[in-house]
Amino acid sequence: MLAEYNGEIVGTQAAIPYFLITGSGEKILSAKSEDTLVSPSHRGKQIFEKMYAVLFEACKNQNIALIWGFTYADKPFKKLGFEIPYKACMGILVKDLQPAAQYFVSLASKRSTKEHIGIYALALFSKCKAMVQLGFRGTALPLVSGPVELSGAGTNYLHSDSNFGLVLDAAFLDYRIQNNPYKAIYNTLSYYQDNQLKISMTYSLSENKVCYIIHLYLSPDTHSGLLKQFMLSILRVKEIQGSKVIRFWGFRHNPQNQKEVNMLSDCGFTFINKGISLVWKNLDKSLHLNPSSFVLSRMASQGTD
């Protein structure tokens, strides 16, 4: 959707249809809001609100039950009736101290000396924690490379019937991972025990040598010791060896996501409460989904990671 003024594009809005699936197998058609932009010269003219009014009607006409997405600009979405039930937290595991610190400095908002010192201190703490927690020793696990359907026949990554999440089937993984147009290396590495999937990690590696964990699957019986072995094995993968930092979107709003944060923390990740907000708007009043039951990962991002 475009907003134009005198032949000039002054606003954009998009929504990507995504199927969600509950732990019991029910599918729900949703839309993920994306690319909401308004030209600085035309802000304050209700363009944002008018684009969303059109979007809401278009979604209702296509039987889309709810709209959700991620933003750092909470206030405009609250004005439109979106809920902001929770935020992500940022998990980092620093591998190469100086390049990682410089990378985070480049992302800093204020660029003040105080902020730079804080970033270097955080990077140093993360590096030391990873060395203590992991030790960088241990027997490597046999890892299997290749996509893993987590919403396929006989596979359900949701640990509770009351949870819901993205449909992580072959079609979605082909769209999101295999045929992702962005310039990054995408791969999935998994560990099986007695032919049962125990741990699976989908990740991307950017051109500036940042490794992003896109999705982490942990079987219900996975413990921190096994995940430590898995992470040590991951760190020995050639392409990940060359990264300067590993990043993870953490969430604490339900037990399954909280388990991931807790176990990665045990494996040397440092988490800070500085993350993006989930925005949520229910378009179907007969639908009773609790956003706190949404099992989330970076897989739900647009694809730029």
Secondary structure, 3 states (H helix, E strand, C coil): CEEEECCEEEEEEEEEEEEEEECCCCEEEEEEEEEEEECHHHCCCCHHHHHHHHHHHHHHHCCCCEEEEEECCHHHHHHCCCECCCECEEEEEECCHHHHHHHHHHHCCCCCHHHHHHHHHHHHHHHHHHHHHHCCCCCCCCCEECCCCCCCCCCCCCCCCCCEEECCCHHHHHHHHHCCCCCEEEEEEEEEECCEEEEEEEEEEECCCEEEEEEEEECCCCCHHHHHHHHHHHHCCHHHHCCCEEEEEECCCCHHHHHHHHHHHHCCCEEECCCCEEEEEECCCCCCCCHHHECCCHHHCCCCC
